[in-house]
Amino acid sequence: WKRAWRDKILPAVANHKPDLILISAGFDAHAKDDMNSGYIGLLECDYEWVTNELVKIANKYGEGRVVSVLEGGYRIQGGLVSPFARSVAAHVRALGQANFKEWSAEEAKHERDREIRLEEERLRKQQEELQRLMAEGADDPVAVPGAAPAMPMQLNEEAAGLPSAEAEGPSSPKRRRRAAASIDYVALNAQLEKEAQAKPENN
């Protein structure tokens, strides 16, 4: 949003060299206003910034003449501290404070270059942090930063008083008993039928 204003809209307004700037001041693009359906998420500082930029253009071409007409803004819950009220206050503050600066395409370019450098620096630090986390978690793919390292399985089993996986190898008696424990279901069924037939005779 800010890039579009700085790089396209404001230069177009400045090229027009307006004698008077009329602002239709709507605030329904606020981040907490449902009217914009989440497509735009402006804050009070954004409204103040664009107002200051329009005042600079007015200072350069129209002797500071600016007229603002209040339009919309629907997040009014909270009264004087609602997003709408805070946005209006930021806009009026930018209109009312002493501002004798004039808009400059060169200054806008410097600001854009500065934002690009800051964004590149942010991405570089983010990449470095990601690489650091990947290096720390190389031995533990699910490692969480700040969490205690997981104990090896053998140590966990020993601490719990259980036989380790190595102790329960293929030659382990416990495993042999499990492997040898097979059931002859045919013989079992025959035995159950025999017992069922013998019960009436006993009665």
MDAnalysis code that builds the backbone (N, CA, C; Angstrom):
import MDAnalysis as mda
import numpy as np

u = mda.Universe.empty(609, n_residues=203, atom_resindex=np.repeat(np.arange(203), 3), trajectory=True)
u.add_TopologyAttr("name", ["N", "CA", "C"] * 203)
u.add_TopologyAttr("resid", np.arange(1, 204))
u.add_TopologyAttr("resname", ["TRP", "LYS", "ARG", "ALA", "TRP", "ARG", "ASP", "LYS", "ILE", "LEU", "PRO", "ALA", "VAL", "ALA", "ASN", "HIS", "LYS", "PRO", "ASP", "LEU", "ILE", "LEU", "ILE", "SER", "ALA", "GLY", "PHE", "ASP", "ALA", "HIS", "ALA", "LYS", "ASP", "ASP", "MET", "ASN", "SER", "GLY", "TYR", "ILE", "GLY", "LEU", "LEU", "GLU", "CYS", "ASP", "TYR", "GLU", "TRP", "VAL", "THR", "ASN", "GLU", "LEU", "VAL", "LYS", "ILE", "ALA", "ASN", "LYS", "TYR", "GLY", "GLU", "GLY", "ARG", "VAL", "VAL", "SER", "VAL", "LEU", "GLU", "GLY", "GLY", "TYR", "ARG", "ILE", "GLN", "GLY", "GLY", "LEU", "VAL", "SER", "PRO", "PHE", "ALA", "ARG", "SER", "VAL", "ALA", "ALA", "HIS", "VAL", "ARG", "ALA", "LEU", "GLY", "GLN", "ALA", "ASN", "PHE", "LYS", "GLU", "TRP", "SER", "ALA", "GLU", "GLU", "ALA", "LYS", "HIS", "GLU", "ARG", "ASP", "ARG", "GLU", "ILE", "ARG", "LEU", "GLU", "GLU", "GLU", "ARG", "LEU", "ARG", "LYS", "GLN", "GLN", "GLU", "GLU", "LEU", "GLN", "ARG", "LEU", "MET", "ALA", "GLU", "GLY", "ALA", "ASP", "ASP", "PRO", "VAL", "ALA", "VAL", "PRO", "GLY", "ALA", "ALA", "PRO", "ALA", "MET", "PRO", "MET", "GLN", "LEU", "ASN", "GLU", "GLU", "ALA", "ALA", "GLY", "LEU", "PRO", "SER", "ALA", "GLU", "ALA", "GLU", "GLY", "PRO", "SER", "SER", "PRO", "LYS", "ARG", "ARG", "ARG", "ARG", "ALA", "ALA", "ALA", "SER", "ILE", "ASP", "TYR", "VAL", "ALA", "LEU", "ASN", "ALA", "GLN", "LEU", "GLU", "LYS", "GLU", "ALA", "GLN", "ALA", "LYS", "PRO", "GLU", "ASN", "ASN"])
u.atoms.positions = np.array([
    [0.831, -1.197, 0.000],
    [0.000, 0.000, 0.000],
    [0.873, 1.257, 0.000],
    [1.817, 1.312, 0.917],
    [2.690, 2.483, 1.015],
    [3.540, 2.632, -0.234],
    [4.009, 1.509, -0.771],
    [4.830, 1.567, -1.978],
    [4.020, 2.088, -3.166],
    [2.753, 1.674, -3.239],
    [1.903, 2.145, -4.328],
    [1.679, 3.652, -4.237],
    [1.447, 4.152, -3.029],
    [1.269, 5.585, -2.847],
    [2.547, 6.346, -3.183],
    [3.666, 5.889, -2.641],
    [4.917, 6.622, -2.791],
    [5.434, 6.595, -4.227],
    [5.299, 5.437, -4.888],
    [5.914, 5.268, -6.208],
    [4.979, 5.624, -7.361],
    [3.666, 5.624, -7.132],
    [2.735, 5.849, -8.249],
    [1.766, 7.001, -7.996],
    [1.015, 6.897, -6.888],
    [-0.074, 7.860, -6.681],
    [0.463, 9.253, -6.378],
    [1.360, 9.366, -5.415],
    [1.884, 10.684, -5.043],
    [2.634, 11.364, -6.192],
    [3.469, 10.646, -6.953],
    [4.091, 11.308, -8.110],
    [3.066, 11.791, -9.131],
    [1.986, 11.027, -9.310],
    [0.949, 11.465, -10.250],
    [0.263, 12.726, -9.761],
    [-0.006, 12.787, -8.444],
    [-0.615, 13.999, -7.871],
    [0.344, 15.179, -8.017],
    [1.625, 14.946, -7.752],
    [2.607, 16.029, -7.853],
    [2.756, 16.510, -9.288],
    [2.701, 15.603, -10.241],
    [2.821, 15.993, -11.647],
    [1.657, 16.879, -12.086],
    [0.525, 16.725, -11.424],
    [-0.639, 17.556, -11.733],
    [-0.461, 18.994, -11.230],
    [0.450, 19.201, -10.274],
    [0.729, 20.515, -9.679],
    [-0.562, 21.182, -9.191],
    [-1.217, 20.568, -8.210],
    [-2.536, 21.079, -7.787],
    [-2.445, 22.384, -6.997],
    [-3.393, 23.287, -7.279],
    [-3.515, 24.509, -6.489],
    [-4.217, 24.233, -5.164],
    [-5.007, 23.185, -5.143],
    [-5.773, 22.815, -3.951],
    [-5.922, 21.300, -3.930],
    [-5.742, 20.699, -2.783],
    [-5.920, 19.247, -2.634],
    [-7.151, 18.996, -1.787],
    [-8.084, 18.220, -2.317],
    [-9.290, 17.822, -1.598],
    [-9.145, 16.358, -1.213],
    [-9.287, 16.074, 0.058],
    [-9.121, 14.702, 0.565],
    [-10.476, 14.156, 0.984],
    [-10.833, 13.012, 0.417],
    [-12.009, 12.271, 0.879],
    [-11.504, 11.274, 1.913],
    [-11.618, 11.633, 3.180],
    [-10.947, 10.908, 4.268],
    [-11.805, 9.751, 4.757],
    [-11.540, 8.584, 4.212],
    [-12.205, 7.366, 4.673],
    [-11.218, 6.486, 5.416],
    [-11.697, 5.795, 6.446],
    [-10.800, 5.022, 7.308],
    [-11.227, 3.560, 7.434],
    [-12.011, 3.081, 6.475],
    [-12.457, 1.691, 6.548],
    [-11.404, 0.714, 6.044],
    [-10.229, 1.200, 5.681],
    [-9.123, 0.309, 5.320],
    [-8.290, -0.077, 6.540],
    [-8.733, 0.329, 7.714],
    [-8.005, -0.007, 8.936],
    [-7.974, -1.523, 9.147],
    [-6.900, -1.984, 9.759],
    [-6.722, -3.433, 9.962],
    [-7.845, -4.045, 10.778],
    [-8.469, -3.267, 11.654],
    [-9.516, -3.796, 12.517],
    [-10.922, -3.480, 12.020],
    [-11.017, -2.955, 10.807],
    [-12.324, -2.648, 10.225],
    [-12.717, -3.779, 9.284],
    [-13.843, -4.420, 9.559],
    [-14.273, -5.570, 8.761],
    [-14.737, -5.183, 7.366],
    [-14.963, -3.915, 7.116],
    [-15.489, -3.489, 5.833],
    [-14.564, -3.853, 4.679],
    [-13.236, -3.858, 4.924],
    [-12.294, -4.149, 3.834],
    [-12.020, -5.644, 3.679],
    [-12.715, -6.475, 4.484],
    [-12.626, -7.940, 4.366],
    [-11.199, -8.459, 4.490],
    [-10.342, -7.720, 5.183],
    [-8.977, -8.187, 5.407],
    [-8.021, -7.963, 4.263],
    [-8.465, -7.308, 3.180],
    [-7.579, -7.094, 2.032],
    [-6.567, -5.979, 2.302],
    [-6.929, -5.017, 3.156],
    [-6.018, -3.923, 3.501],
    [-5.954, -3.851, 5.018],
    [-4.763, -3.685, 5.538],
    [-4.616, -3.640, 6.990],
    [-3.831, -2.431, 7.436],
    [-4.402, -1.242, 7.267],
    [-3.695, -0.022, 7.628],
    [-3.786, 0.248, 9.123],
    [-2.833, 1.025, 9.600],
    [-2.823, 1.467, 10.984],
    [-2.859, 2.996, 11.022],
    [-2.979, 3.555, 12.233],
    [-3.059, 5.001, 12.356],
    [-1.827, 5.678, 11.757],
    [-0.655, 5.068, 11.937],
    [0.569, 5.668, 11.421],
    [0.565, 5.745, 9.896],
    [-0.137, 4.825, 9.230],
    [-0.224, 4.869, 7.769],
    [-1.058, 6.065, 7.307],
    [-2.172, 6.298, 7.983],
    [-2.991, 7.456, 7.632],
    [-2.227, 8.758, 7.885],
    [-1.468, 8.783, 8.960],
    [-0.698, 9.991, 9.271],
    [0.388, 10.214, 8.231],
    [1.022, 9.133, 7.794],
    [2.089, 9.257, 6.795],
    [1.556, 9.812, 5.476],
    [0.465, 9.228, 4.959],
    [-0.039, 9.682, 3.661],
    [-0.575, 11.102, 3.749],
    [-1.126, 11.480, 4.901],
    [-1.579, 12.861, 5.077],
    [-0.400, 13.815, 5.021],
    [0.680, 13.474, 5.679],
    [1.886, 14.310, 5.648],
    [2.408, 14.472, 4.220],
    [2.375, 13.395, 3.446],
    [2.864, 13.457, 2.066],
    [1.986, 14.367, 1.214],
    [0.680, 14.307, 1.413],
    [-0.225, 15.180, 0.661],
    [-0.020, 16.642, 1.060],
    [0.243, 16.886, 2.339],
    [0.528, 18.250, 2.789],
    [1.811, 18.758, 2.133],
    [2.807, 17.898, 1.983],
    [4.054, 18.312, 1.326],
    [3.807, 18.726, -0.119],
    [2.946, 17.980, -0.820],
    [2.625, 18.349, -2.205],
    [1.874, 19.674, -2.230],
    [0.935, 19.826, -1.287],
    [0.207, 21.094, -1.202],
    [1.145, 22.252, -0.893],
    [2.144, 22.028, -0.064],
    [3.112, 23.081, 0.246],
    [3.907, 23.483, -0.998],
    [4.200, 22.514, -1.832],
    [5.043, 22.793, -3.001],
    [4.277, 23.497, -4.113],
    [3.019, 23.142, -4.310],
    [2.302, 23.658, -5.480],
    [1.082, 24.515, -5.126],
    [0.544, 24.396, -3.926],
    [-0.703, 25.092, -3.621],
    [-0.676, 25.919, -2.368],
    [0.525, 26.347, -1.954],
    [0.675, 27.170, -0.758],
    [0.024, 26.524, 0.469],
    [0.082, 25.190, 0.512],
    [-0.398, 24.455, 1.676],
    [-1.900, 24.298, 1.764],
    [-2.622, 24.557, 0.673],
    [-4.086, 24.493, 0.732],
    [-4.560, 23.039, 0.639],
    [-5.173, 22.586, 1.720],
    [-5.723, 21.223, 1.800],
    [-7.085, 21.296, 2.475],
    [-8.061, 20.612, 1.899],
    [-9.384, 20.497, 2.504],
    [-9.690, 19.009, 2.659],
    [-10.052, 18.582, 3.866],
    [-10.351, 17.174, 4.130],
    [-11.809, 17.033, 4.547],
    [-12.505, 16.074, 3.921],
    [-13.910, 15.792, 4.228],
    [-14.008, 14.387, 4.792],
    [-14.585, 14.275, 5.974],
    [-14.708, 12.972, 6.610],
    [-15.685, 12.097, 5.831],
    [-15.268, 10.873, 5.529],
    [-16.103, 9.948, 4.769],
    [-16.535, 8.765, 5.632],
    [-15.737, 7.695, 5.620],
    [-16.192, 6.465, 6.264],
    [-15.210, 5.918, 7.276],
    [-15.628, 4.822, 7.860],
    [-14.916, 4.158, 8.929],
    [-15.960, 3.567, 9.843],
    [-15.949, 2.251, 10.020],
    [-17.088, 1.584, 10.656],
    [-16.732, 0.853, 11.942],
    [-15.466, 0.850, 12.276],
    [-15.055, 0.211, 13.528],
    [-15.068, 1.267, 14.623],
    [-16.283, 1.568, 15.132],
    [-16.426, 2.657, 16.093],
    [-16.587, 2.144, 17.518],
    [-16.576, 0.815, 17.706],
    [-16.682, 0.274, 19.059],
    [-15.489, 0.749, 19.885],
    [-15.791, 1.308, 21.038],
    [-14.743, 1.832, 21.898],
    [-14.727, 3.341, 21.961],
    [-15.574, 3.962, 21.153],
    [-15.688, 5.411, 21.223],
    [-14.403, 6.126, 20.864],
    [-13.882, 6.903, 21.809],
    [-12.713, 7.730, 21.541],
    [-11.439, 6.927, 21.318],
    [-11.432, 5.665, 21.731],
    [-10.238, 4.833, 21.534],
    [-10.471, 3.772, 20.458],
    [-11.550, 3.904, 19.696],
    [-11.839, 2.953, 18.618],
    [-10.839, 3.149, 17.481],
    [-10.655, 2.136, 16.630],
    [-9.764, 2.295, 15.473],
    [-10.147, 3.486, 14.600],
    [-11.459, 3.714, 14.448],
    [-11.915, 4.844, 13.650],
    [-11.488, 6.171, 14.276],
    [-11.730, 6.329, 15.578],
    [-11.379, 7.575, 16.257],
    [-9.876, 7.812, 16.240],
    [-9.092, 6.763, 16.464],
    [-7.631, 6.926, 16.465],
    [-7.118, 7.299, 15.075],
    [-7.740, 6.733, 14.036],
    [-7.325, 7.048, 12.665],
    [-7.649, 8.492, 12.318],
    [-8.853, 8.949, 12.707],
    [-9.226, 10.343, 12.469],
    [-8.277, 11.275, 13.208],
    [-7.949, 10.924, 14.440],
    [-7.041, 11.760, 15.229],
    [-5.671, 11.858, 14.569],
    [-5.162, 10.746, 14.044],
    [-3.856, 10.762, 13.384],
    [-3.899, 11.635, 12.132],
    [-4.996, 11.543, 11.388],
    [-5.151, 12.336, 10.165],
    [-5.216, 13.827, 10.491],
    [-6.052, 14.200, 11.464],
    [-6.201, 15.607, 11.837],
    [-4.905, 16.147, 12.436],
    [-4.214, 15.310, 13.194],
    [-2.932, 15.744, 13.770],
    [-1.934, 16.096, 12.665],
    [-1.894, 15.263, 11.616],
    [-0.976, 15.534, 10.509],
    [-1.378, 16.801, 9.761],
    [-2.679, 17.079, 9.706],
    [-3.132, 18.305, 9.035],
    [-2.828, 19.543, 9.870],
    [-2.929, 19.410, 11.188],
    [-2.829, 20.578, 12.048],
    [-1.432, 20.955, 12.468],
    [-0.507, 20.006, 12.458],
    [0.829, 20.329, 12.931],
    [1.593, 21.156, 11.890],
    [2.551, 21.919, 12.354],
    [3.353, 22.755, 11.452],
    [4.201, 21.872, 10.546],
    [3.979, 21.979, 9.251],
    [4.705, 21.175, 8.280],
    [5.005, 22.059, 7.078],
    [6.245, 22.462, 6.966],
    [6.635, 23.357, 5.878],
    [7.481, 22.639, 4.821],
    [7.584, 21.329, 4.942],
    [8.369, 20.569, 3.969],
    [7.611, 20.476, 2.649],
    [8.375, 20.364, 1.574],
    [7.798, 20.194, 0.254],
    [8.130, 18.807, -0.274],
    [7.173, 18.265, -1.007],
    [7.357, 16.909, -1.539],
    [8.492, 16.906, -2.551],
    [9.283, 15.828, -2.523],
    [10.425, 15.699, -3.430],
    [10.508, 14.280, -3.952],
    [10.601, 14.141, -5.265],
    [10.739, 12.817, -5.873],
    [12.052, 12.172, -5.439],
    [13.081, 12.985, -5.266],
    [14.378, 12.460, -4.839],
    [14.296, 11.919, -3.418],
    [13.607, 12.630, -2.555],
    [13.427, 12.154, -1.186],
    [12.618, 10.855, -1.155],
    [11.601, 10.778, -2.004],
    [10.801, 9.546, -2.077],
    [11.661, 8.377, -2.537],
    [12.580, 8.635, -3.470],
    [13.479, 7.579, -3.948],
    [14.405, 7.122, -2.830],
    [14.938, 8.063, -2.052],
    [15.814, 7.700, -0.935],
    [15.045, 6.856, 0.088],
    [13.813, 7.231, 0.342],
    [13.003, 6.463, 1.290],
    [12.742, 5.055, 0.773],
    [12.459, 4.936, -0.519],
    [12.234, 3.617, -1.103],
    [13.489, 2.756, -1.020],
    [14.654, 3.344, -1.344],
    [15.917, 2.597, -1.278],
    [16.212, 2.159, 0.156],
    [15.908, 3.037, 1.106],
    [16.139, 2.693, 2.515],
    [15.248, 1.526, 2.933],
    [13.995, 1.524, 2.524],
    [13.094, 0.425, 2.863],
    [13.555, -0.874, 2.227],
    [14.082, -0.795, 1.002],
    [14.595, -2.000, 0.337],
    [15.777, -2.565, 1.109],
    [16.681, -1.682, 1.563],
    [17.834, -2.152, 2.341],
    [17.392, -2.789, 3.652],
    [16.429, -2.170, 4.319],
    [15.932, -2.728, 5.573],
    [15.282, -4.087, 5.352],
    [14.532, -4.217, 4.265],
    [13.885, -5.498, 3.967],
    [14.922, -6.567, 3.638],
    [15.944, -6.204, 2.877],
    [17.007, -7.151, 2.563],
    [17.736, -7.587, 3.828],
    [17.988, -6.638, 4.731],
    [18.653, -6.960, 5.990],
    [17.794, -7.885, 6.841],
    [16.487, -7.634, 6.858],
    [15.569, -8.493, 7.621],
    [15.567, -9.910, 7.059],
    [15.536, -10.034, 5.736],
    [15.534, -11.355, 5.113],
    [16.859, -12.072, 5.347],
    [17.965, -11.310, 5.330],
    [19.276, -11.922, 5.565],
    [19.355, -12.490, 6.978],
    [18.912, -11.713, 7.970],
    [18.930, -12.198, 9.345],
    [17.999, -13.394, 9.520],
    [16.861, -13.354, 8.849],
    [15.926, -14.472, 8.928],
    [16.552, -15.738, 8.350],
    [17.268, -15.592, 7.229],
    [17.933, -16.736, 6.613],
    [19.042, -17.273, 7.502],
    [19.811, -16.375, 8.123],
    [20.879, -16.807, 9.023],
    [20.302, -17.561, 10.220],
    [19.206, -17.064, 10.763],
    [18.581, -17.732, 11.904],
    [18.066, -19.103, 11.509],
    [17.496, -19.200, 10.310],
    [17.008, -20.496, 9.830],
    [18.148, -21.487, 9.666],
    [19.263, -21.034, 9.105],
    [20.420, -21.915, 8.931],
    [20.983, -22.359, 10.283],
    [20.980, -21.443, 11.257],
    [21.473, -21.805, 12.586],
    [20.600, -22.864, 13.224],
    [19.286, -22.705, 13.099],
    [18.371, -23.685, 13.674],
    [18.505, -25.034, 12.979],
    [18.701, -25.009, 11.672],
    [18.869, -26.263, 10.934],
    [20.150, -26.969, 11.351],
    [21.221, -26.179, 11.593],
    [22.486, -26.787, 12.021],
    [22.357, -27.378, 13.417],
    [21.659, -26.688, 14.312],
    [21.489, -27.198, 15.666],
    [20.595, -28.426, 15.697],
    [19.635, -28.478, 14.788],
    [18.706, -29.599, 14.787],
    [19.058, -30.687, 13.789],
    [20.331, -30.694, 13.312],
    [20.720, -31.683, 12.309],
    [20.573, -33.111, 12.831],
    [20.878, -33.310, 14.133],
    [20.782, -34.640, 14.717],
    [19.392, -34.940, 15.249],
    [18.557, -33.921, 15.302],
    [17.196, -34.093, 15.822],
    [16.253, -33.288, 14.948],
    [15.630, -33.900, 13.914],
    [14.804, -33.148, 12.967],
    [13.653, -32.409, 13.620],
    [13.210, -32.871, 14.783],
    [12.063, -32.226, 15.425],
    [12.489, -31.405, 16.624],
    [13.756, -31.007, 16.647],
    [14.244, -30.227, 17.776],
    [13.547, -28.882, 17.819],
    [13.222, -28.445, 19.000],
    [12.573, -27.163, 19.209],
    [13.552, -26.239, 19.895],
    [13.737, -25.008, 19.375],
    [14.679, -24.087, 20.025],
    [14.326, -23.876, 21.487],
    [15.339, -24.037, 22.366],
    [15.128, -23.813, 23.785],
    [14.696, -25.049, 24.543],
    [14.321, -26.123, 23.820],
    [13.872, -27.339, 24.488],
    [15.079, -28.192, 24.859],
    [14.944, -28.991, 25.908],
    [16.023, -29.875, 26.322],
    [16.211, -30.969, 25.291],
    [17.456, -31.333, 24.989],
    [17.687, -32.377, 23.989],
    [17.111, -33.704, 24.454],
    [16.578, -34.443, 23.495],
    [15.964, -35.730, 23.812],
    [17.037, -36.731, 24.217],
    [16.741, -37.571, 25.233],
    [17.679, -38.592, 25.669],
    [17.655, -39.753, 24.684],
    [18.800, -40.416, 24.467],
    [18.794, -41.595, 23.614],
    [17.826, -42.633, 24.165],
    [17.281, -43.442, 23.265],
    [16.282, -44.431, 23.661],
    [16.828, -45.378, 24.723],
    [18.109, -45.769, 24.579],
    [18.668, -46.722, 25.528],
    [18.716, -46.117, 26.933],
    [19.100, -44.834, 27.027],
    [19.155, -44.198, 28.328],
    [17.767, -44.061, 28.922],
    [16.774, -43.727, 28.100],
    [15.406, -43.598, 28.593],
    [14.890, -44.926, 29.137],
    [15.192, -46.003, 28.451],
    [14.725, -47.322, 28.897],
    [15.400, -47.726, 30.194],
    [16.709, -47.448, 30.286],
    [17.429, -47.813, 31.508],
    [16.921, -46.988, 32.683],
    [16.643, -45.699, 32.429],
    [16.158, -44.853, 33.508],
    [14.800, -45.324, 33.993],
    [14.009, -45.902, 33.096],
    [12.677, -46.374, 33.465],
    [12.709, -47.779, 34.053],
    [13.916, -48.395, 34.099],
    [14.024, -49.745, 34.645],
    [13.570, -50.816, 33.678],
    [13.556, -50.515, 32.367],
    [13.132, -51.480, 31.363],
    [14.346, -52.006, 30.627],
    [14.283, -53.216, 30.100],
    [15.397, -53.752, 29.306],
    [15.532, -52.958, 28.025],
    [16.769, -52.704, 27.629],
    [17.013, -51.928, 26.424],
    [16.725, -52.775, 25.198],
    [16.683, -52.095, 24.024],
    [16.410, -52.790, 22.777],
    [17.516, -53.777, 22.455],
    [18.784, -53.422, 22.844],
    [19.884, -54.342, 22.579],
    [19.753, -55.596, 23.433],
    [19.271, -55.426, 24.694],
    [19.125, -56.592, 25.573],
    [18.046, -57.517, 25.058],
    [17.047, -56.970, 24.349],
    [15.966, -57.794, 23.825],
    [16.227, -58.117, 22.370],
    [17.350, -58.748, 22.099],
    [17.683, -59.136, 20.741],
    [16.946, -60.391, 20.342],
    [17.247, -60.910, 19.148],
    [16.575, -62.128, 18.672],
    [16.797, -63.330, 19.575],
    [17.954, -63.363, 20.296],
    [18.242, -64.512, 21.148],
    [17.667, -64.345, 22.545],
    [16.967, -63.249, 22.793],
    [16.415, -63.023, 24.116],
    [15.366, -64.069, 24.441],
    [15.391, -64.619, 25.687],
    [14.371, -65.612, 26.067],
    [12.973, -65.044, 25.956],
    [12.827, -63.792, 26.290],
    [11.493, -63.187, 26.236],
    [10.968, -63.191, 24.819],
    [11.841, -62.869, 23.863],
    [11.423, -62.879, 22.478],
    [11.166, -64.300, 21.985],
    [11.949, -65.281, 22.469],
    [11.721, -66.667, 22.050],
    [10.372, -67.151, 22.529],
    [9.999, -66.777, 23.762],
    [8.704, -67.216, 24.271],
    [7.571, -66.622, 23.436],
    [7.716, -65.378, 23.058],
    [6.672, -64.744, 22.251],
    [6.593, -65.387, 20.881],
    [7.758, -65.671, 20.297],
    [7.767, -66.265, 18.965],
    [7.201, -67.679, 18.990],
    [7.434, -68.413, 20.111],
    [6.978, -69.800, 20.168],
    [5.532, -69.925, 20.603],
    [4.952, -68.876, 21.066],
    [3.575, -68.926, 21.575],
    [2.600, -68.931, 20.412],
    [2.381, -70.108, 19.793],
    [1.414, -70.240, 18.706],
    [0.222, -71.068, 19.200],
    [-0.953, -70.827, 18.651],
    [-2.190, -71.481, 19.093],
    [-2.749, -72.326, 17.963],
    [-3.085, -73.567, 18.305],
    [-3.735, -74.476, 17.345],
    [-5.243, -74.320, 17.506],
    [-5.829, -73.470, 16.657],
    [-7.243, -73.149, 16.808],
    [-8.138, -74.331, 16.478],
    [-7.698, -75.242, 15.614],
    [-8.494, -76.430, 15.286],
    [-8.621, -77.334, 16.504],
    [-7.476, -77.571, 17.169],
    [-7.502, -78.422, 18.352],
    [-8.278, -77.770, 19.472],
    [-8.143, -76.450, 19.595],
    [-8.874, -75.744, 20.632],
    [-10.383, -75.838, 20.405],
    [-10.808, -75.729, 19.161],
    [-12.236, -75.825, 18.848],
    [-12.763, -77.220, 19.145],
    [-11.965, -78.228, 18.811],
    [-12.384, -79.606, 19.083],
    [-12.521, -79.854, 20.577],
    [-11.621, -79.291, 21.354],
    [-11.673, -79.445, 22.808],
    [-12.900, -78.768, 23.382],
    [-13.219, -77.587, 22.895],
    [-14.396, -76.877, 23.383],
    [-15.677, -77.626, 23.043],
    [-15.766, -78.203, 21.844],
    [-16.955, -78.978, 21.463],
    [-17.087, -80.223, 22.331],
    [-15.960, -80.846, 22.639],
    [-15.989, -82.040, 23.474],
    [-16.473, -81.708, 24.872],
    [-15.996, -80.594, 25.425],
    [-16.441, -80.175, 26.743],
    [-17.920, -79.816, 26.772],
    [-18.404, -79.212, 25.661],
    [-19.816, -78.850, 25.585],
    [-20.702, -80.079, 25.544],
    [-20.265, -81.149, 24.859],
    [-21.043, -82.382, 24.775],
    [-21.030, -83.135, 26.093],
    [-19.970, -82.968, 26.858],
    [-19.855, -83.695, 28.123],
    [-20.684, -83.070, 29.229],
    [-21.037, -81.838, 29.146],
    [-21.785, -81.159, 30.198],
    [-23.165, -81.741, 30.433],
    [-24.008, -82.074, 29.422],
    [-25.334, -82.682, 29.689],
    [-25.233, -84.026, 30.366],
    [-24.209, -84.802, 30.005],
    [-24.062, -86.124, 30.613],
    [-23.796, -85.992, 32.111],
    [-22.996, -84.949, 32.481],
    [-22.704, -84.764, 33.913],
    [-23.938, -84.329, 34.668],
    [-24.856, -83.527, 34.015],
    [-26.065, -83.094, 34.680],
    [-27.025, -84.260, 34.832],
])
